[in-house]
Amino acid sequence: MSYRKTPLPLLFTIGLATISLLPIRSSLAQVNFVPQPSDAPLELSLLTKPKSFVITATTINQRSLTIPRLWWAQDSAEKKLLDNWIAYPASMKEPARVDLVVNQQIWSLLDYLERYDFINRLGTAARKDNYNVRVFNYQQELLGTYTCNFSISPASCNIQMSAQNKLGWRRSL
């Protein structure tokens, strides 16, 4: 029985090459980090009394295209599901975000994949304007989020859904 011995210098070189790559991988992971969704409360009062810094489904800019562009979603397939939204511009504390408010009766009829698809489609639309998305019902329960790291290109994004959406029972994100 004969087997070949690997020279020690070759093993040492392979080991050093592998170790030298570890910090590079670690730094890449930090660059692709997706921040946690905003923990700011949903401000339903802004739907009826919007402040100048927010945009809602009833806010229309007569001079230019209003960002984020979510009206098409509400007028198309989401007409019954998406009731309203509140868009907040970016601040020093956090990136821009849109809080979507859905019709709970319609939401409850959707299965997990349909809910995921809804969050993904609207999150993708909002991402084009550098907005993160949170989905709520009128009881102010957080149903899901679409959050991105906009400091890299293309943006690295993550969808989170509450356990209620996955398993049919309630638990927060």
Buried (B, 14 or more C-beta within 10 A) or exposed (E): EEEEEEEEEEEEEEEEEEEEEEEEEEEEEEEEEBBEBBEEEBBBEBBEEBEEEBBBBEEEEEEEEBBBEBEEBBEEEBEEBBBBBBBBEEEEEBBBBBBBBBBBEBBEEBEEEEBBEBBBBBBEBBBEBBBBBBBBBBEEBBBBBBBBBBEEEEBBBBBBBBEBBEEEEEEEB
